[in-house]
Amino acid sequence: MSPRNTSACLPASLLAFVLGGLLFAPSLLAVTLRELKADRDMTPKRFANHFENFAYEYVPYVQYPEVFLRRRAGDCDDYAILADHILREKGYRTRIIHVSLLGSDIGHAVCYVDDDRVYLDYNNRRFFFNLTRCDRSIRAIATKVAKSFERNWTTAAVYTYDYEEDRKKRVMTVVKTDDPALDPDRPENLARP
């Protein structure tokens, strides 16, 4: 009996098709700012899916969107700010929230989507469930973000960012040790001047 090759043999055209599909799968290709802005079906989940294969790299400044997208690397600020920018253009009510964690210089930024009661977290970009459900209060968001780091938090701030001015602007801050009744995002406190 002659020896046989037991490995699967695929016709060259089928092999090229399969490999081509793997090499050029949509999630592996870099997305452009133009494509994100032009996507009429953009949702928070759809946005998050574009970043599955991005690498984490601390950058001491906010990268311009084109640079972040081309490099496929950045940090939570780059991601949260871009999510806020794109989703706002699509009509979503969003907030960028920065959570300061206890006992270190570590902080973390997320983009909260009020309409869906979820936040987009760069640390969850590789998971199928890449949106985190959470109550709307800054305190609840900060608690959930800190828990994901197995840490406690000290302050959480809502801020805006303008790419043209390259500037963050703090809108409101919640201090963990303050009385929750005084939190500036509580409905009864929002009406105050």
N, C-alpha and C positions, 0 to 999 in steps of 0.2 A: 504494500500500500504506500503510495507516495504521500509525503507531507503536504498538508494544506495550510494555507494562510487563513487563520480564523478571524483576523481583524476585519471589521466591516469595510467594504470598499464602496465608495460613493462615486458616481460619475463626476467628472471634473466640473461640469456646469452646475450640478447640484451643490457640490462642495463650495464653489465660488459664491453661489447664492446665499448659502448658510453663513459662510464667513463674512460676506459682504453685509449681511443683515446684522451680524454681531458687531462688526467694526463701525457701522454707521447707524446704530440704533439711536433714535432721537434723544434719549436721555444722556447719551455719551457725547453728543455734539455740543459745541459751545453755542449758547443762545446769545443773540444780540439785543441791545436795548431797543432797537427798532422793532424786532420781532415781539418782544414783551409788550411794547406799547401798542402794536398793531393787533394783538390777539384779542378778538372780540369776545371770546369765551373765557377770558381770564377769571379765575377764582383764586382764593387763597391756596387751596390744595394744588391747583394747576401751577401756580407760581412756585410753590415749595418743591414740586416735582422736578423742576429744572435744575435744582442744586444738589441732587443726590450724589454726584461724583465730584463736587467741589472739595478742595482741601482747606483745612483750617490753617491760617497763617496770621499771626498777630501783626497788625499794621498800625503804627502809632498815629495815623491820620485816617480820615475817611477817604477811601479810594473813589475816584469818579466811576460811575456805573460801567462805562465802556472798559475801563481798566480791570475792574473786578470781574466782569464777565469774560473778558479775553484771557486773563490769567487763570481763571477758574480757582482762585484762592483768595482768601480774605478772612475777616473775623465777623463777630456778631454785629458790630456796628455797620459794617458794609452791607450785610444781609438785611438787617432790620430797617435800615434807612432806605434801601432800594425797594423792599417790600412795601413800605409806607408810601413811597413815591409812586410806584406802579399801581398799587391797589386804590389809592386815592383818585388817580386819574380814571380808574374804572368805576368810580362812584361809591366805593366802600368807605366807611368811617373807620379810620385807623388811628392808632397812637403808638409812638415809639416810647418804650419804657425801659429805663436803665435801673438795674437793681444793684446796689452796693452790698457786697457780702462781708459778713463779720470776720475779723481777724486777718484780713489780707488786703492787698491792693486790687483784688479781683472784683470785677464788676461784670455784669452781663446785660446785653440789650436784646429785647424782643420786640416784635411788631404785633400789637393787639388789634384784632378786627372786631369792633363793637357789634356789627351786624350779625356775625356768626358766633360770637362769644368764644373765640379761639385766639391763641397767639401762635405766631410763626417763630420758631426757635432754630437758629443755625445748628445747634447741637443735635437736633432731631432730623436733619436733612436726609440722612441715610435710612430712616425708618419708613415703613409703609404708612404708619400713622404719624405723619410729620406735622400735624397740627395738634395743639394741646388745648383741650376744653378748660375753660376757667370763668369764674364770675367776673363781672366788669370792674370791680373795685381794684384800685392800685394795690391795696394791701393784700388782697387775695392773689393777684398776679405775682407780687413779690414773694409771697410765701411759697407759691408753687414753683417758681423759678429757683429759689434758694434750696428747696427740697430736692430738686433735680441735681444739685451740686452736693447734697448732703451737708448743707451749711445753714447758717442763720443769716438774716439780712439786717441791715441797719437803716438804710433809706432807699426809697424808690422814687424816681423822678420821671415825669412825662416831659419830653422835649420834642422840638421840631428841628428839622435840619434843612438848610437851603444849599443846594449844590453850587449855585452861582456865587453866593457869599461865602461858602465854605465855613458855615457857622452853625453851631448848635445853640438853640434858645430854650432854656428851661421854662416850662409852663407852670408846673406845680410839683410839689414834693411831699411825700408822706414819710414820716419818721416812725419807725416801728415802736419806739417807747412812748410816743404821744398817745393820748386818748383817741381811740378810733372814731369817736363822735366828732372829733375836730378835723378829720381827714378832709382835705379840700375837694375831693371828688364825690363826696356824699351829696345826694340831691338837695338836701336842705342847706348845705354850705355853698353849693354852686350858685344859688340865687343871691348870695350876699355880695355887696360891692367890693 
